C-alpha cells in the first residue's frame, strides 16, 4: 500500500514530535540549566524513526528553535530533510532547522507540549 502525502506528513510530524519530547526531557535536566552557552548533544529530530544521530547545539539555540512548534533541529545532511512534509529554514555547520508544512504543521502544533 502506498502512503498518501497526508499520511506521510502525519507520520513525519508524529515521529519528529516524539524526538522533540526526548529533547524536552534532556533540556529539563538540572545540570543543563547552568550551561546555556555551552554546546551539548541533542537527539536529531528528523522524521526517520530509526535515526538516533546527535545534533550539537546550545540550550539557547534549542530554545530559539522551540519557539516555533512546527520547527525541528536535524543533523546537517539532506537525508534528514523530508521535502514532502517540511522545508529547510536554517542551516548551520552543526545542525539544520526544518519547518513542517500543511498537515504536518497542524499535527506538530497539536502535539507540541508547550502549546
N, C-alpha and C positions, 0 to 999 in steps of 0.2 A: 504494500500500500504506500503510495506516495503522499508525503506530508504536504498540506496546503501551506501557503505563505502565512496565513493566520495561525495555524498550528505551530509552525516553525518559530514565529515571533513569540508566541506564548511560551513555548518550551525554553527558548533562549532567555527570556525575561525571568522565568522561574529559576533556571539554573544560575543565572547571574545574581539573582536576589539571594539565593542560598549562600553563595560565596560571600556576598556582602554581609550576611548575618555572621559568618565566621569572622570577618574582619571587624565587625562591630564588637564582637566579644574580645578580640585581640586589643582593640582600641580601649576597652574598658579596664584592662589590667592595670592595677595601681602603679606598677613600676614604669608604665609608659607615660604617666602624667607629667613627670619631670623631664621628659625627653622630647618636647615638641619640635625642637630644631634639629635633633639628631635623626638620621635615617635608620629605618629598621625594615624588616621584611614583612610583607603582607601577602595574602593569597591572591593570585591572579583571579579577577572577577569575570573572565571570559565566559562565553556561553557553552563551552565544551565541558560537560560534567566530569570528564576523565582528566582534565587538566589540574595539576597540582603544582604548577610552577609558582615562583615567588616574584614579587614586584618590590623594588626598593624605593621607599619614599618616607618623608617625614610625616608626623601626625598632622602638622599644618597643611601639607599637601593633600593628605587624605581627607581632612575636614573640608577643604576647598571643593573637592570633587563631590563629597556627600551633601553639599548644599543643594544639589540638584538630584531629585530622586530617580531621574532617568539616566544618570551618568555612572559609569563604572571604570575602574582602573584595570588595565590589562597589560600583559607583557608587550614590549615594543616589537611586535612582529605581526605581519599581515594575517597569519593563520589564527590569530586571536581576535580578529575582527570579522563579524558576520554581517555582510552587507545587506542581507535580506531583512535584518531586524534592527540594524543600528548604523550610525555614521560615525566616522572618526572626527573628533572635535579638537583634540590636542595631542601633540607629540613631544616627548622629551627623550633624552637618551636612556632613561631608566624605566619609563612607563608611558603608555598612551592612554587617552581617555576616549571612551566611546559613549555615544548617547543613543538610547533606544528610540525607535520611530514607531509611528502608527499604533497598532495593537500592543506591540511590545512595550511601548512607552506607558500605555494605560495600565498594563499588568504590573510593570515595575513600580509605578506610582502607587498602585493599590497595595503592593507588598512591602512598601517602604515602612520600616519600623519607626521612623521619625515623623511620619505624616500624620 
